[in-house]
Structures are given as C-alpha cells and as structure tokens.
C-alpha cells in the first residue's frame, strides 16, 4: 500500500540571536493510511517541531515530505491539527466553535452544517450544541475539539499532547475515548506524547526519538492479542508492560 505521509531525511534548526539550535536530524518515516502512530522522546527533543513542520507551520531546512505522493506544501488543507489546549472560544456556542475552522476557510455550506450536526449527534454532544464550552466537562471539550478537526475531513490528524492539560483520571478516560473515535473514523493519526502508557494503549507503531537534535532511535510495532482491542483493554493486557519497558529502555540508552 502506498504511504499516506512520507518524510525523507528531514532536518531543522532554530535560529535565534543567541545562536543555532539543531532540533531535528535526518528524520525519515512513512505512515500507512489508517495507521495510528505515536512519537515519544525526551522533553525538548523536537517532537512539537516535527509536528509543526508536517502541519506546514514551518519549513524544513532539508529533506522532503509528501502526502499521497505529492509535496506536502500543496496538500496542507488535508491535515487536521489538535493541540494540548482545546482552544474553544467561550463567546461561541459549541456548535459555532465546531464550525470555526470551516468559517475561516470559507467552507460553511449546508452540507458542512449537516455534517457538524451529525458528528455532534454521533459523539454524544447534540444536547450541548447550543451550550457554552464552560458548561462541558474536560472530556466533552476534547470531543468538541476533535469534531471541529474532523469536520473538514482531514486525511491526516496531528495530535500534539492533546490530553496533557487534563488531570490524570480524566486523561485516562478521555484519551481512550478520543483514541476510539479516531479508530472508528479510520483516520491516519500521528500523536506526540511524553506519556508512554498513552502511546502503548493507542497506537499501532511507536517512533522513539533521541535527545536533541532528535533522530529516530527505534521504531516499535505494537500488537496485542486481544479479542476487543481497546485502549483500556490494552492497559490491562500482559504485553502492555513489555512494550512500556522496551520504550523506557530505549529512552534511557538501554541501561
Ligand atoms: P518537544 O516537543 O520534544 O518538547 P520542541 O520541538 O518543542 O520539543 O523543541 C525542541 C528544541 O527546540 C528545544 O530544545 C527548544 O528549546 C527549541 N525550540 C523550540 N521552539 C523554539 C523557538 N521558537 N526558538 C528557538 N528554539 C526553539
């Protein structure tokens, strides 16, 4: 199968008055359609930088990136980005927050409105459509933020620590919930997280980055022999600990 996203020897440095910070060094990988991949690595190694480059917010210093075989720069509208903070505006209702991306890109059509309503219903937020974001729980807010991202039918979802603003208990349920919604939607997803348990419970593959400048130190394929392969069931499966320890070792230089 042809990859959806392909990165070929991507490098990037920040230039500031204090000098140069090399953030990424020769990053190459490909994502198959429908695959859920997590990127883990030490704090400050370059994970967010990697997502910003794929989102088209910055340009790589060298290397190439393609989506469906075409240069990524021609395709950036096919990418949805979900961040740590849900960025829901309190002065807009949930429904109007969900339409925001479509409004900005001038795409509010009757079909888009109907799709927004269908997604709200599908993901259990219909009765909150005309509520303010502050009336929603942390989990419901993340669902709303995901619906806003899914509304424009991105082919690739970028998730930058989307659960890290939530408290631990909420985070477990919300990450499982959002992970399952993404699976059901069949989207290709690239998740950046510092939470190894989250990476193991949600993804098909885990890319482990080295310290800055980040290069790929390992790639693990994650498979569970579960009848019902859900994030929660994974957390309770015997393989979970094995994967966790394997990544932990990679991150700590195989000590
Ligand atoms: P991570 O997401 O893995 O924590 P980042 O991608 O945010 O790491 O940052 C990688 C490195 O690049 C860090 O050392 C950080 O200090 C540096 N960096 C990030 N953003 C900037 C910037 N705007 N200007 C200069 N250096 C930056």
Boltz pocket constraint, residues with backbone or C-beta under 6 A from the ligand:
constraints:
  - pocket:
      binder: B
      contacts: [[A, 14], [A, 15], [A, 16], [A, 21], [A, 22], [A, 23], [A, 41], [A, 42], [A, 43], [A, 44], [A, 45], [A, 46], [A, 47], [A, 48], [A, 49], [A, 50], [A, 212]]
      max_distance: 6.0
